[in-house]
Amino acid sequence: MTRITEDVPEVDEPEVSLGDRAAAALLDYREGKHQALADFVREATPLLWHTVRAQGVVREQADDIVQNTWMALVRNAHTIQEPHAVLKWLLVTAKRGAWEAVRKHRDDQKRRTELPDDMLDGPTGTLPSSDPTPETQVLEVERDRYLWRAVLQLPDRCQQLLRLISLADRPDYKYISSAIGMPVGSIGSNRGRCLAKLRDIIESEQGDRTWETS
């Protein structure tokens, strides 16, 4: 007798986000299974590196900051209370390390700045500052405040996409896709639509005032 079988259609499994893979890698590491974390380090390092570079850190120093970020994760692996917050924890830790490096570099530059010739004989001369003027700082703070208030009015999907894109000068669509579960091919078009919505919100609130959003 011939047995008749029916072909069962294959069902595509939902793609696991980068955040979920981070949580799984941490839990495996806690159980002594280190390979998953090693794989995740190779996968997520480019995202952390772009995040650090976007803060103004030089290329050579960015490698050290990313390495220190992974070392900090290993040191705190058993104290992180929410595994699904690991990816966010890594990004925040990397950015803080970058900010500290930039601050130290700026302080070093100020100490090494030579006094202008016409101040060499004067005891009260002051070093020229490369910091933004108070007026510029006020304008930048005001601009950022209006911009991010507008971003919060966007759908959650747009907020996630624009925040990830803003992390790096040249965002890697592959890692953005992994982080929010959006197909790589649709990131560009969705970015355009989200920015268009953002411009509409800003223009409706500010009237003739416009901010650069691209």
Backbone as a ProteinNet text record, in pm:
[ID]
protein_1_A
[PRIMARY]
MTRITEDVPEVDEPEVSLGDRAAAALLDYREGKHQALADFVREATPLLWHTVRAQGVVREQADDIVQNTWMALVRNAHTIQEPHAVLKWLLVTAKRGAWEAVRKHRDDQKRRTELPDDMLDGPTGTLPSSDPTPETQVLEVERDRYLWRAVLQLPDRCQQLLRLISLADRPDYKYISSAIGMPVGSIGSNRGRCLAKLRDIIESEQGDRTWETS
[TERTIARY]
86	0	89.1	56	133.7	86.1	182.1	146.3	145.7	35.5	20.1	53.1	143.6	181.3	152	120	93.3	214.2	248	357.7	312.5	387.9	356.5	435.5	369.6	442.4	532.1	651.9	745.2	701.2	715.7	678	804.8	822.5	941.3	937.5	1047.3	1055.5	1083.2	1020.3	1044.5	1190.8	1245.2	1384.9	1405.8	1507.7	1538	1614.1	1570.4	1633.7	1770.9	1850.7	1983.5	1973.3	1871.1	1851.3	1821.6	1740.7	1710.2	1834.3	1915.7	2037.9	2135.5	2137.4	2222.4	2178.5	2048.2	1995.5	2029.2	2009.9	2038.2	2185.8	2273.2	2417.2	2457.4	2397.6	2429.2	2385	2265.1	2214.3	2299.9	2341.2	2429.8	2563.5	2615	2743.5	2733.9	2623.5	2605.3	2604	2562	2557.4	2687.4	2788	2916.2	2932.8	2835.2	2842.6	2890.4	3017.4	3078.5	3074.7	3044.6	3050.9	2947.7	2827.3	2722.2	2764.2	2828.4	2873.4	2986.4	3075.8	3183.8	3127	3024	2959.7	2892.9	2829	2760.4	2859.7	2976	3079.8	3120.4	3142.5	3180.1	3068.3	2944.5	2831.6	2805.7	2816.5	2776.3	2890.6	3013.5	3126.9	3120.5	3087.1	3078.8	2977.8	2864.2	2764.4	2820.8	2889.4	2949.1	3058.4	3136	3245.2	3190.6	3085.3	3024.1	2964.6	2908.3	2851	2958.7	3073.5	3183.7	3239.5	3259.5	3314.2	3220.6	3090.1	2993.7	3003	3067	3082.6	3205.8	3283.4	3400	3531.7	3531.8	3653.9	3734.9	3866.8	3952.7	3949	3983.2	3970.6	4048.2	4174.3	4257.7	4201.1	4152.9	4101.7	3966.2	3892.2	3761	3774	3879.2	3900.3	3916.4	3992.4	4014.2	3884.8	3805.2	3680.3	3583.7	3574.9	3487.4	3534.6	3664.2	3718.5	3687.7	3703.7	3672.5	3523.9	3439.8	3295.5	3263.1	3324.5	3302.2	3357.1	3472.4	3528.6	3436.7	3375	3281.6	3159.4	3114.8	3001.1	3035.9	3154.8	3196.8	3203.8	3258.4	3268.9	3131.9	3034.1	2901.3	2799.2	2845.2	2754.3	2655.3	2696.8	2610.3	2532	2549.3	2477.1	2373.4	2374.8	2274.7	2139.6	2043.8	1916.2	1823.6	1831.2	1740.7	1821.1	1827.3	1906.3	1865.2	1736.4	1691.7	1733	1794.7	1846.9	1995.9	2054.5	2199.5	2244.8	2172.2	2213.5	2214.2	2110.6	2104.6	2217.7	2245.2	2353.1	2486.3	2510.1	2634.4	2647.7	2539.5	2543.1	2569.4	2502.3	2520.9	2662.7	2714	2849.8	2952.2	2932.5	3024.7	3021.8	2902.8	2891.2	2954.4	2935.7	2996.8	3148.4	3200.1	3345.1	3395.6	3318.4	3357.2	3353.6	3250.5	3240.7	3358.3	3397.6	3510.5	3640.1	3656	3776.4	3781.7	3668	3662.8	3693	3639.2	3663.2	3811.6	3874.1	4016.7	4100	4062.2	4136.2	4124.1	4005.2	3984.2	4065.8	4069.5	4148.8	4297.2	4343.5	4484.9	4517.4	4426.2	4448.1	4456.3	4373.1	4374.8	4507.3	4557.7	4683.1	4801.6	4791.6	4903.1	4895.3	4783.3	4767.5	4869.9	4941.7	5042.5	4976.3	5031.2	4982	5017.5	4926.3	4959.8	5079.3	5155.4	5277.3	5252.7	5138.1	5114.2	5072.9	5063.9	5028.1	5145.3	5257	5368.9	5421	5414	5467.9	5363.3	5239.8	5134.5	5101.3	5094	5068.3	4924	4834.8	4692.6	4631.9	4712.5	4658.4	4581	4480.3	4398.9	4411.8	4406.1	4415.8	4290.5	4306.6	4187.6	4110.8	3980.6	3896.1	3835.7	3834.3	3770.1	3625.7	3577.1	3439.4	3341.8	3218.2	3116.8	3084.8	3047.3	3009.2	2877.7	2848.1	2721	2600.7	2606.7	2494.5	2473	2584.1	2573.2	2517.5	2562.1	2514.7	2364.9	2318.4	2175.7	2093.5	2139.8	2068	2065.5	2179.1	2184.7	2094	2092.9	2005.4	1859	1825	1686.5	1646.5	1737.3	1708.8	1687.1	1778	1767.6	1640.1	1603.7	1483.4	1359.7	1346	1232.1	1235.7	1356.6	1368.9	1324.6	1377.6	1345.3	1202.8	1148	1006.4	921.5	963.5	892.9	909.6	1030.5	1055.3	963	938.9	853.6	709.1	670.9	535.8	522.5	633.5	631.8	588	542.6	515.6	641.1	621.5	735.9	836.4	787.9	877.9	970.5	915.6	996.4	1095.8	1053.1	1143.9	1264.5	1238.8	1348.7	1443.5	1387.1	1469.4	1556.4	1497.5	1573.8	1679	1649.9	1749	1869.9	1845.4	1956.9	2039	1971.2	2042.3	2127.7	2080.2	2154.1	2277.2	2294.6	2408.2	2540.4	2537.1	2662	2659.4	2779.4	2790	2745.4	2784.8	2746	2677.2	2549.4	2479.2	2483.2	2501	2504.3	2362.4	2301.5	2163	2145.4	2250.1	2239.3	2213.5	2284.2	2268.9	2141.5	2102.6	1974.4	1861.5	1872	1771.9	1762.3	1877	1878.2	1820.8	1849.1	1807.3	1657.1	1592.7	1448.8	1364.9	1427.8	1351.1	1290.8	1357.1	1307.7	1394.8	1334.5	1413.6	1510	1630.4	1732.2	1684.2	1616	1572.3	1468.4	1401.7	1296.3	1341.5	1464.4	1511	1519.3	1575.4	1590.3	1457.5	1359.5	1228.7	1155.4	1166.3	1102.7	1167.9	1299.4	1368.9	1315.8	1297.7	1246.3	1107.4	1021.2	884.8	884.2	969.3	975.1	1026.3	1126.8	1178.6	1074.5	996	890.3	785.9	748.9	655.3	714.7	845.6	911.3	911.6	939.4	937.7	798	695	557.8	526	570.1	544.2	616	742.3	821.3	762.4	726.3	671.6	537.6	456.8	326.5	340.7	449.5	468.5	544.3	638.1	725.7	691.9	595.2	560	672.3	727.3	834.5	970.1	984.1	1112.7	1137.2	1252.3	1286.4	1420	1430.5	1555.1	1602.3	1732.3	1789.7	1767.8	1706.4	1677.3	1735.5	1802.9	1857.8	2006.7
-119.6	0	123.9	215.7	339.2	438.9	489.1	585.1	725.1	792.6	927.2	1027.7	1111.7	1215.5	1352.2	1443	1580.1	1666.2	1749.4	1842.4	1951.5	1967.8	2071.1	2195.5	2307	2429.2	2474.7	2518.9	2569	2705.9	2725.6	2852.8	2925.2	3043.2	3120.5	3158.3	3127.8	3166.1	3315.1	3380.4	3524.8	3552.6	3655.7	3690.7	3742.7	3689.1	3729.5	3861.2	3958.6	4089.7	4083.7	4185.4	4193.2	4201.1	4269.8	4278.3	4143.7	4061.7	3928.1	3839.3	3853	3772.7	3813.8	3941.4	3988	3925.3	3923.4	3865	3715.4	3644.5	3501	3473.8	3555.9	3538	3559.3	3659.3	3685.5	3569.5	3518.2	3407.8	3282.5	3256.1	3141.3	3160.1	3281.9	3309.8	3284	3323.2	3300.1	3151.4	3068.5	2924.4	2855.8	2935.8	2878.7	2846.8	2885.1	2862.5	2991.7	2998.6	3124.3	3147.6	3045.8	3061.1	3160.8	3158.8	3250.3	3395.3	3425.2	3562.1	3599.1	3505.2	3531.8	3563.3	3488.1	3513.7	3650.5	3684.5	3813.8	3929	3909.9	4013.9	4044.4	3940.4	3961.7	4031.1	3999.8	4056.8	4202.5	4235.5	4368.5	4468.4	4423.3	4515.1	4628.6	4602	4714	4819.9	4778.8	4876.2	4962.6	4901.4	4978.1	5070.4	5021.6	5101.5	5225.6	5208.4	5324	5420.9	5366.8	5451.2	5537.3	5476.7	5549.7	5655	5618.3	5711.8	5831.8	5808.7	5916.7	6023.6	5991.6	6089.6	6177.3	6152.9	6234.5	6173.3	6044.4	5976.1	5935.4	5948.4	5910.2	5758.3	5714.3	5572.8	5480.8	5514.9	5427.9	5413	5521.9	5517.2	5447.2	5449	5384.1	5234.6	5172	5028.7	4999.1	5082.3	5061	5077.5	5176.7	5201.3	5085	5033.1	4919.1	4797.4	4773.8	4661	4675.7	4797	4821.6	4800.5	4832.2	4811.4	4663.2	4579.4	4434.4	4381.6	4432.8	4389	4427.5	4544.6	4588.3	4496.3	4450.5	4358.2	4227.8	4175.1	4050.4	4069	4184.2	4208.4	4218	4268.8	4290.6	4187.4	4080.6	3982.8	3924.6	3906.8	3842.7	3943.5	4071.4	4172.5	4247.9	4230.3	4296	4229.3	4305.4	4249.1	4216.8	4292.7	4272.7	4235.1	4106.3	4064.6	4132.1	4161.9	4223.2	4370.7	4422.6	4559.6	4561.1	4444.5	4435.7	4522.6	4518.3	4595.5	4745.3	4792.4	4932.8	4964	4872.3	4890.8	4905.2	4823.6	4830.2	4964.2	5009.2	5135.5	5253.5	5253.6	5362.3	5360.8	5241.8	5230.6	5278	5240.3	5281.9	5433.7	5492.5	5636.5	5712	5661.9	5728.6	5721.8	5606.1	5595	5691.4	5708.1	5801.3	5945.5	5980.1	6117.1	6148.8	6052.9	6074.6	6091.9	6012.3	6024.9	6159.9	6205.4	6335.4	6447.2	6435.5	6538.9	6546.3	6430.8	6429.5	6485.2	6449.9	6501.1	6652.3	6704.4	6848.9	6919.5	6859.4	6919.1	6919.7	6809.7	6803.3	6909	6926.7	7026.3	7166.9	7194.7	7326.5	7350.7	7247.7	7263.8	7282.8	7226.5	7233.9	7355.5	7426.7	7543.5	7650.3	7700.2	7803.5	7939.7	8020.5	8156.4	8237.9	8324.4	8415.9	8502.1	8547.5	8625.1	8751	8817.4	8943.6	8922.5	8795.2	8768.8	8711.2	8687.7	8623.9	8708.2	8840.7	8928.4	8967.7	8930.3	8971.3	8863	8896	8793.3	8748.3	8824.1	8791.1	8740.2	8699.6	8651	8521.5	8499.1	8377.8	8298.4	8168.4	8081.1	8092.5	8092.8	8093.4	7964.7	7974.2	7857.1	7809.4	7675.5	7616.6	7578.3	7605.8	7572.7	7664.9	7615.5	7701.2	7821.2	7932.4	8049.9	8022.9	8097.3	8076.8	8092.1	8187.7	8207.5	8084.2	8027.3	7907.6	7790.9	7776.4	7667.1	7678.6	7799.8	7820.7	7781.7	7825	7792.8	7642.4	7574.4	7431.2	7355.6	7399.1	7334.9	7353.1	7475	7502.2	7419.6	7411.8	7333.6	7186.5	7131.2	6990	6962.1	7058.1	7038.1	7029.5	7118.4	7114.8	6990.4	6954.7	6840.4	6711.9	6685.5	6559.9	6557.4	6674.1	6677.7	6636.6	6678	6638.3	6489.1	6436.8	6293.8	6209.1	6253.3	6176.9	6169.5	6253.7	6249.9	6153.8	6098.4	6002.8	5865.2	5776.8	5638.6	5574.1	5473.8	5410.2	5356.9	5302	5244.9	5352.8	5470	5580	5628.5	5636.1	5679.6	5587.2	5455.7	5359.3	5373.1	5384.8	5392	5517.1	5632.6	5757.6	5764.4	5708.8	5709.5	5623.3	5506.4	5420.3	5483.4	5545.1	5608.4	5724	5793.3	5909.6	5869.7	5741.2	5697.6	5702.6	5696.6	5687.3	5778.8	5823	5905.4	5826.4	5699.6	5612.2	5488.9	5497.5	5387	5259.3	5147.5	5016.8	4959.8	4953.3	4909.5	4764.4	4683.4	4543.4	4534.3	4613.2	4607.5	4678.5	4781.7	4845.5	4746.7	4671.8	4570.3	4467.8	4423.4	4324.6	4381.7	4507.6	4568.5	4588.9	4625.7	4657.2	4565.4	4464.6	4369.4	4425.4	4522.9	4583.3	4535.8	4490.7	4445.6	4554.1	4512.9	4608.8	4693.4	4628.7	4699.7	4807	4802.7	4901.6	5011.6	5002.7	5102.6	5240.7	5249.3	5378.7	5447.7	5373.4	5433.5	5471.2	5386.4	5417.9	5539.3	5550	5667.3	5794.2	5790	5907.1	5945.8	5845.5	5874.7	5928.4	5871.8	5918.6	6062.6	6094.8	6231.1	6329	6284	6370.4	6399.9	6297.6	6318	6412.1	6394.6	6479.8	6625.2	6649.1	6786.7	6847.6	6767.7	6818.6	6860.8	6779.3	6810.7	6938.8	6949.8	7068.5	7193.5	7184.9	7302	7343.5	7245.5	7279.4	7346.3	7312.1	7369.5	7501.5	7511.8	7627.6	7732.2	7702.4	7799.5	7818.3	7937.6	7966.1	7915.3	7873.2	7823.6	7685	7657.2	7525.1	7481.1	7348.3	7289.4	7189.4	7168.7	7068.5	6930.9	6837.1	6704.5	6594.7	6625	6517.2	6504.7
0	0	0	-86.9	-95.7	8.4	82.9	187.5	128.3	147.9	94.4	203.7	171.7	269.4	211.7	296.5	255.1	285.6	189.9	213.2	308.6	414.2	513	477.8	450.9	413.8	526.9	488	587.3	636.6	766	826.6	867.5	815.2	850.5	997.5	1065.6	1206.4	1217.1	1315	1330.4	1360.5	1301.5	1322.5	1464.4	1528.9	1666	1662.1	1739.4	1739.2	1806.3	1780.5	1840.5	1992.4	2041.3	2186.4	2248.7	2179.6	2230.5	2228.5	2123.9	2116.9	2227.2	2260.7	2370.2	2502.1	2526.4	2649.8	2657.8	2545.9	2543.9	2567.4	2508.4	2525.7	2671.4	2736.1	2877	2965.6	2941.8	3023.6	3005.2	2881.2	2856.9	2928.8	2924.4	2989.8	3139.5	3199.9	3342.5	3376.4	3279.9	3301.5	3260.6	3226.7	3190.8	3044	2960.5	2816.4	2750.2	2720.8	2678.2	2527.2	2449.1	2304.8	2252.7	2311.6	2265.1	2284.7	2396.2	2420.8	2324.9	2297.5	2202.4	2064.1	2023.5	1893.9	1893.1	2005.3	2012.4	2011.3	2072.6	2071.2	1927	1847.8	1707.6	1630.2	1663.8	1590.6	1627.3	1754.8	1802.4	1810.5	1799.6	1809.8	1706.8	1578.7	1483.4	1525.2	1583.6	1628.3	1740.5	1837.5	1946.6	1893.7	1798.4	1743.9	1673.7	1593.2	1526	1628.9	1736.1	1840.7	1905.8	1936.2	1998.2	1903	1777.4	1679.8	1659.2	1670.9	1651.1	1759	1871.1	1979.2	1959.4	1852.1	1824.3	1867.1	1898.8	1941.5	1818.4	1827.5	1716.1	1698.8	1575.4	1539.8	1634.9	1663.4	1745.4	1886.6	1942.1	2078.7	2086.4	1976.9	1975.5	2002.9	1948.2	1971.8	2120.3	2190.3	2333.6	2412	2374.9	2447.4	2428.6	2306.6	2281.5	2359.9	2361.7	2437.2	2586.2	2639.3	2780.2	2809	2711	2727.7	2742.8	2659.5	2670.6	2802.7	2844.8	2972.9	3088	3077.7	3182.2	3186.4	3069	3065.5	3135.9	3109.5	3173.8	3325.5	3368.9	3513.4	3579.7	3506	3564.2	3518	3456	3395.3	3496	3620	3719.8	3803.4	3775.2	3854	3770.9	3639.1	3554.2	3578.1	3625.2	3667.8	3551.3	3442.5	3330.2	3205.3	3172.1	3055.1	2925.7	2909.3	2784.6	2773.4	2879.5	2873.9	2844.2	2814	2793.1	2676.7	2564.1	2447.6	2480.6	2546.7	2585.9	2683.9	2776.2	2873.5	2802.4	2700.8	2624.8	2553.2	2489.3	2415.2	2509.3	2624.5	2721.5	2776.7	2809.1	2862.2	2760	2634.1	2528.2	2509.5	2512	2493.7	2610.7	2731.6	2847.8	2839.8	2796	2779.1	2673.9	2566.7	2460.6	2510.4	2585	2637.8	2728.7	2813.1	2903.6	2824.3	2718.5	2635.4	2566.1	2514.9	2448.2	2547	2668.6	2769.8	2805	2824.3	2858	2742.9	2620.6	2505.5	2496.9	2522.9	2518.7	2626.6	2746.4	2855.1	2820.4	2759.5	2720.2	2615.6	2521.2	2417.3	2474.9	2573.8	2637.2	2709.5	2777.2	2851	2756.1	2636.6	2542	2450.2	2456.6	2370.1	2407.4	2309.3	2335.4	2347.4	2434.8	2449.3	2325.6	2281.4	2172	2208.7	2107.4	2131	2213.8	2189.9	2260.1	2405.5	2449.7	2588.8	2668.1	2600.6	2669.2	2784.3	2770.9	2874.9	2978.1	2954.6	3046.7	3145.8	3275.8	3377.3	3382.2	3321.6	3336.3	3207.6	3111.4	2985.6	3004.9	2922.7	2931.1	2802.4	2815.2	2698.8	2613	2479.9	2394.4	2411.5	2416.6	2438.4	2307.2	2292.3	2174.3	2202	2323.7	2358.8	2285.7	2259.9	2197.7	2286.8	2226.4	2303.2	2375.3	2482.7	2553.3	2461	2367.7	2276.3	2189.5	2140.4	2057.3	2136.9	2261.9	2345.2	2371.4	2397.1	2422.4	2300	2182.1	2059.4	2032.8	2060.5	2037.2	2133.6	2260.8	2358.8	2321.2	2278.9	2240.4	2118.8	2020.8	1900.7	1934.6	2018.8	2054.5	2133.9	2220.4	2301.3	2213	2117.3	2027	1938.5	1893.3	1803.5	1871.2	1992.6	2058.3	2112	2141.1	2177.5	2058.7	1939.5	1817.5	1791	1815.7	1793.6	1880.4	2003.7	2095.5	2048.8	1952.6	1898.3	1781	1737.3	1627.9	1677.9	1587.1	1626.8	1683.9	1771.8	1837.5	1736.3	1626	1525.3	1468.2	1441.1	1389.1	1493.5	1618.3	1724.1	1734.5	1733.5	1743.3	1624.4	1505	1384.5	1384	1411.5	1406.9	1516.9	1633.8	1741.7	1704.7	1644.8	1605.5	1493.6	1397.2	1286.6	1337.3	1439.6	1491.2	1571.4	1600.7	1681.9	1607.4	1474.3	1399.6	1278.9	1237	1117	993.3	988.8	878.5	937	965.3	1031.2	947.6	1015.3	950.2	950.3	832.1	822.6	868.7	854.8	896.4	1046.4	1123.7	1268.8	1314.8	1242.1	1273.1	1248.4	1138.8	1107.9	1218.8	1269	1377.3	1506.2	1530.6	1657.9	1666.6	1555.8	1562.1	1476	1412.3	1334	1206.9	1145.4	1021.6	905.3	794.6	680	633	597.3	555.2	438.7	343.8	224.1	247.7	361.7	388.1	484.2	535.3	632.9	569.9	447.7	383.2	358.5	304.8	276	403.8	507	634.9	699.7	684.7	737.6	672.6	540.3	470.5	517.4	535	580.5	723.4	808	946.8	954.2	872.9	871.4	818	719.8	666.6	774.8	852	962	1066.7	1091.8	1190.5	1145.7	1018.2	967	979.1	949.8	960.2	1103	1199.3	1340.1	1380.2	1340.3	1376.3	1314.1	1186.3	1118.4	1176.6	1217.5	1275.4	1411.7	1485.5	1618.8	1615.1	1520.6	1520.8	1414.5	1329.3	1225.8	1127.1	1120.3	1025.6	1070.4	1197.9	1247.9	1193	1138.1	1084	1139.9	1160.3	1206.9	1103.1	1098	1007.5	1067.3	993.7	1048.8	965.8	858.3	776	798.4
[MASK]
++++++++++++++++++++++++++++++++++++++++++++++++++++++++++++++++++++++++++++++++++++++++++++++++++++++++++++++++++++++++++++++++++++++++++++++++++++++++++++++++++++++++++++++++++++++++++++++++++++++++++++++++++++++

